[in-house]
Amino acid sequence: MNALQQYRGYQSETAGQEEQVALLYDGARRFVDKAEVALTAGKLDEASLNTGKAQRILEELASSLDMQAGEIAVNLTKLYDYWCWRLGQALIKRDSSAYREVSLALMDLHGAWVEAARTVRMARGVRTSG
């Protein structure tokens, strides 16, 4: 295991729940981007492998939703399902634009969760020091 892998493992083990969600979005996006690069290079087995990894992360995110949260959880479930479908279509139809679509959306949600995690950390810091 190289230093970067060790750091990422430590990072995910010590991250708060909000930060873990952001890490999952980032991981899914990285796999989507790798799949797109592999598809463009004609490496279909590698594209398939990375597509599957991204889909598994999205499925994990969907399964961890608290459906008692209401409409937002329902909407996120639909979004994750759509993204999994788009990734499958990207691979089947050799459509790299579908990979880019999902990657950009994941990047947006990653940024939102990073900001949410920052807000939670700040609120916790205020509570514990006040």
Buried (B, 14 or more C-beta within 10 A) or exposed (E): EEEEEEEBEEEEEEBEEBBBBBBBBBBBBBBBBBBBBBBEEEBBEBBBBBBBBBBEBBEEBBEEBEEEEEEEBEEBBEBBEBBBEBBBEBBEEEBBEBBBBBBEBBBEBBEEBBEBBEEBEEEEEEEEEE
